[in-house]
Amino acid sequence: DVSERKRLECKLRESIEIFRSIAEYAKDAIIMIDDDASVIFWNKMAEKIFGYGAEEVIGKDVHLLCAPKKYHRDYLKGFKVFRSSGKGKIIGKTVEMTALRKDGEEFPVELSVGAFKIRGRWHAVAVVRDISERKRMEKEIEEKLKELEKFYKIAIDRELRMIELKREINELCRKYGEKPRYKSTEEEIASEGVLQGVS
């Protein structure tokens, strides 16, 4: 029925316009591709994150633009499966991976991909978040923790060395008939326990 088809097409156009309006104000990059992996939608945040204007990417293969060359073969292989079935390793999941900016810089992203059909052909919509800052913070925290562990180990080693030196001095004192100058570790622990009990 021609009128029914027109009604559905009109409804589809309305849905697309609503989607575009929402996507333009999103804080993440939103990219839509067809079954040839060609970009059919590219929001303002995608322009900001990747460095390409929408006019530069519409109609072009998203993998060749936004993925490092070393991953192209895997992406193209996976996309063949998606094209025929709408399925794939990352469909319906959120994953971390490496992306490529226009200036050639590789950077970490969090990627969520969904699949849908238009006129019997599989399309995909991807939500991409630049996580460079988060990764920098994680690395900085990891480095600080390693530094803290190093200083802690130094402090423990120093304390153990002090205990060993005190023991050696006490042994020398006993050897020459003098009273030991330092309490043994057991005596120190016992005296601290007594003091804590009194307080």
Secondary structure as the mmCIF struct_conf table of DSSP 4:
data_model
#
loop_
_struct_conf.conf_type_id
_struct_conf.id
_struct_conf.beg_label_comp_id
_struct_conf.beg_label_asym_id
_struct_conf.beg_label_seq_id
_struct_conf.end_label_comp_id
_struct_conf.end_label_asym_id
_struct_conf.end_label_seq_id
HELX_RH_AL_P HELX_RH_AL_P1 VAL A 2 GLU A 24
TURN_TY1_P TURN_TY1_P1 TYR A 25 TYR A 25
BEND BEND1 LYS A 27 ASP A 28
STRN STRN1 ALA A 29 ILE A 33
TURN_TY1_P TURN_TY1_P2 ASP A 35 ASP A 36
BEND BEND2 ALA A 37 ALA A 37
STRN STRN2 SER A 38 SER A 38
STRN STRN3 VAL A 39 TRP A 42
HELX_RH_AL_P HELX_RH_AL_P2 LYS A 44 PHE A 50
HELX_RH_AL_P HELX_RH_AL_P3 ALA A 54 VAL A 57
STRN STRN4 ILE A 58 ILE A 58
TURN_TY1_P TURN_TY1_P3 GLY A 59 GLY A 59
BEND BEND3 LYS A 60 LYS A 60
STRN STRN5 ASP A 61 ASP A 61
HELX_RH_AL_P HELX_RH_AL_P4 VAL A 62 CYS A 66
BEND BEND4 ALA A 67 ALA A 67
HELX_RH_3T_P HELX_RH_3T_P1 LYS A 69 TYR A 71
HELX_RH_AL_P HELX_RH_AL_P5 HIS A 72 SER A 85
BEND BEND5 GLY A 86 GLY A 86
TURN_TY1_P TURN_TY1_P4 LYS A 89 ILE A 90
STRN STRN6 ILE A 91 ILE A 91
TURN_TY1_P TURN_TY1_P5 GLY A 92 GLY A 92
STRN STRN7 THR A 94 LEU A 100
TURN_TY1_P TURN_TY1_P6 LYS A 102 ASP A 103
BEND BEND6 GLY A 104 GLY A 104
STRN STRN8 GLU A 106 ILE A 118
TURN_TY1_P TURN_TY1_P7 ARG A 119 GLY A 120
STRN STRN9 ARG A 121 ASP A 130
HELX_RH_AL_P HELX_RH_AL_P6 SER A 132 LYS A 175
TURN_TY1_P TURN_TY1_P8 TYR A 176 GLY A 177
HELX_LH_PP_P HELX_LH_PP_P1 GLU A 178 PRO A 180
BEND BEND7 ARG A 181 TYR A 182
HELX_RH_AL_P HELX_RH_AL_P7 THR A 185 VAL A 198
#
